[in-house]
């Protein structure tokens, strides 16, 4: 209890903290995304002039000076924690990245269902647009020729270059902060 009171006094006697709290009394402190930094709090960084902004905000939330609410759950690299990931698709059978999305079409006069360009592969007739019904979408691997309902999703870290699937990435909780209404006059 004594430690909490000391920390409250520490924060409320710091003019920079008081300035930040005044800035966020009417609107939440939301994070912003930067390609190099990931999510961060520029307003708090500018006012506090500290690189330890996240730990300061967390500490003030623990002391119930601030309320924190989940802003977003973000996928990050499980190796280096970078949020800079690219997403690609691969074949779940041969792991080739040559996976393409196709439209499944039905040629109504003959009942053929599959890829149709200008000529129907079943009846060899030229296809008119009004004779086609779109039935859905599927993926096709150009390397092994298989039709795929759900391709394998691969996340590659732009920093360390490691590849991950959804099963082995890490999730970070990103928060926004508001001034606790109980401490407002």
NORQUI-V619244 format. One line per field, one symbol per residue. phi: phi as a letter, one per 40 degrees, with the letter a starting at -180 (. if undefined). psi: psi as a letter, one per 40 degrees, with the letter a starting at -180 (. if undefined). burial: # if it has 16 or more other ideal C-beta (glycine too) atoms within 10 Angstrom, else .. Layout:
phi: ???
psi: ???
burial: ???
This chain:
phi: .dcccccdcdcccccccccccccbcbaccbcbcbdccgcabdccccccgbccdccccccccccgcbbbbccabbcbcccbgcccbbbbbacccbgcccbbcbccbbcddbgcbicbbcbcccbfccccdccbbcbibabbcccbgccbcbcccbbbccccgcbbbccbcbbbcbbbbbccccbcc
psi: dddddddddddeehdddddddddedeiihiiihhddeahigdddddddfiefddddddddddefdihhihdihihihedeehegiihiiihedeeieghihihhihhddeehhahhbdhhedefihhideehhheaiiihhddeeihhdhihhhhhhedeeiiiiddeiihhhhiiiihhdeei.
burial: ..........#.....#..##..#...####......####..#..##....##.##..##.#.####..#..#.##.#...#.#...####......#.....###....#.#.#...#......#...#......####......#..##.##.#......#....#....#######.....
